[in-house]
Amino acid sequence: MRIVIKLGGHLISTNAAIIDLGYIEKLTSVLRKVKEKHEVIVVTGGGAVSRAYIDALRRTNVNEALCDLMGIRVSRTNALLLSFMLKDLAKAVENIEELLKTDLSRKIVVMGGLQPGQSTTTTAAVVAEALGADLLIIATNVDGIYTSDPRRDPAAKKIDEITIKKLKEIFWNTEIKAGTYPLIDYLTIRILERSKIPTVVLNGKPPTNIIKAINGEKIGTRIRVK
């Protein structure tokens, strides 16, 4: 299979650990295992270090487009870090043109964001569509999609399977700001709707959850796209 993995920046870079090296080492082990049978593309987010830069810019009244550019730079740095840790098995790229020229049978491709106004989750959806991926995995820091934000609402319930229509109802009015994009933003939903790429949203910790999703095990939230 051809698999695109969106790796939430908060898995790589947290408030407690600007670079969570222990997690990245476990992740690289999982990616090597997945690469034995599948083509793999990883899109990294910016995480806590990205938000720190963006917050600094906001305090000096820098506009959101430039804050987004800052976040993109950091996400690409995270991608470069991951590619270096994967050594000769990986290649970091910065745009879709580079991606399309890469031999996916030989390399794990790692990349960050593409353009202002677009979350790295949207980037992952665009990449999955461009490549005709068989599966998109959105690895985040929650167990899947909930009826509401579980960090704020103790009554929130996890959804095992969800339609595009229901996704729109939950996320249509979420705030779009640099460094604070929601779990699934509306642009991502529209791309999933048109591309019909099978998608799973799951907790990226432990990273072996990624293997469970690839194997079709019941984990996270599956987005029903057809």
N, C-alpha and C positions, 0 to 999 in steps of 0.2 A: 504493500500500500504506500501511497504518498501521503504523508502526515504533516500537517502544520501545527506547531505548538506555540500558543501565546503564553509566554512566561511573565506573569505579573511582576512588576518591578519590586513590589513589597516582599516577594519571596527572596529576591537577591539582596535588596538593600532595605533594612528596617531601621526604626528609631533606635533599637538596642544595638544593632550591628550594621554600620554603614555598608560593609561588605560581609555577607554571611558566608564565609569561606566553607564552613562545614557543610552547609546546605548545597552549595555549588559543587563541591566534590562528590556528594551523593548523586546529584543531578547528572553530572557528566558520566558517572558510571551507568546510570539508567539510559542516557542517550546513546552511549556506545552499544549497549545491549539491543536497543530498539533498532539501531542502524544495521545490525546484522541481518535483519529481515526486511527493513522498510527504508524508503527515502524520507529524510527528516529535514524540516525547515523550522527554525526556532525564531520567534519574534520576541524580543525582550522589552520590558517596560523600564521606567526610570527609577522608581522606588523613592525611598526617603531622601537620598542624596539629590535627586532631581527636584523634589519639593523644596528642599533647603535653598537651592539656587533660585527657584522660581519665587519663593517667598521674599528673598533678598531683593529681587528685581521689582516685585510689587511694591515694596516699601519705598522704592525710588520712583514710583509712578510709571514704570515701563509697561507698555500695552500688552494685551494678552497674546497677540501674534508673536511678539518677540519672546515672551515667556514660553510659548510653545516651542519656539526654535531652541531655546535653552534646554527644554525637556527632551527634545529630539536628540540633541548632542549627547546628553547624558545616557539616554537609552542606547545609543550607538556605542558609547564607551562600555556599557554593560555587555553589549553583544561582542565587542572585541575581547573583553575579559574572558567571556565564556569560550570564544573560539580559541584563544591562546591556551586555555586549560584543556581543551579537547585536542590540542596540538595538530598534527598533520591530518587528522580526521575531519577538520572543520575549515570553513572559509567564511569570513565576515564580508557582507556586501552592504551597500548603502542605498540601492534603488532596485526596482524591478528589472530594469534592463540588465544589470549585472547578474541578478538572480537567474534570469532566463538563459544566460550564457553558461551557467555553471552545470557541470555534470553531477546530477543529484545521485547517481548510482555510486559515486566515489566520495562525495563530501556531504557532511552536515552543513547546511547553510544557516548562518546566524545573522540577524539584522535587527535594527532598532526602528524608530519611527520614520515616517516619510515626509510629512508636511504639516504646517500649522493648521489647527482646527480639526485635527484628526487624531483620535486616540490610537495607541498601539494595538488595541483590540480591533479597531477598524482596519489598521494596517494588516493584521493577521488575516482578517476576512478577505481583504483585497488580494493578498498573496495566495490564499487558498483558492480563490476564484480564478486568478490568473494561471495557476498551475493545474487547475482541474483536480484539486486534492480529493482524496477519498475520505479524509477525516480532518476536522479542525478541533483541537483540544484547547480550551481556555482554562489555563491553570492559574488559580487565584488563591486567596487566603481564607475563603469560606467554602463550605462543603457543596455548594451548588447555588441555584437560584431559589430565593425564598419569596413568600407572598409580600414581604416587606423587609426592610433592613434588619437582620437579626441582631446587629450590634446596638440597635436603638429600640427595637420592639421585641420584648420577651415572648410575645404571642406569635411571632413570625413562624411560618411552617415551610419546611423545605419541599420543593416540587421535584418529583422524580422525572417527569416528562412534561414538556411545555410546548405549545404551539407558537408560531410567529405572532398570531393575533393576540394571544395572551401576553407575550413579551412586550408588544406595543402598549398594551394597557398598563403594564407595570412601570415601564421605563420612558414613556413618551414625554414626560415633563421634567426629566432629570437635568440638573445644571451642567453646562458645558464650559469648563474653565481649565486652563493649563494646570497640569499636575493633579487635577481632582476629577478626572473623567469617571463616570459611573462604571459598575461592573459590566454592563452591556449598554452602550449608548445607541441612540436611534439610528445613526448612520450605519453602524454595524448590523443592526436588525434588518435594514433595507437591503444590505448586500447579501446577507444570509437568505433573505426572501427570494432574491433574484437568482442567486447562484445555486441554491438548494444543496449546499455542502453539509453533510451530516456533522453535527457539532455537539460536543460535550463540555459542560462547565463543571469543573471539579476543584477540590483543594489540592494544590501542588505540593503539600506536605503530608506524608512523605512523597518524594518524587516517584516512587513505585506505583502510585495511583495512576500515573500516566500509562503504565503497562497494563493495568487492569482495564482502563478505558479502551485501549487498543484491542485487547482480547475480548471485548464485548461484555465484560462483567458489569453488574449493576452498581454504578458509582456515579456520584454527582447528579447533574441534571442533563438529560438529553433533550436537545431542541428538535422538535418535529418540523422538518422543513419541506416535507412532501405531503 
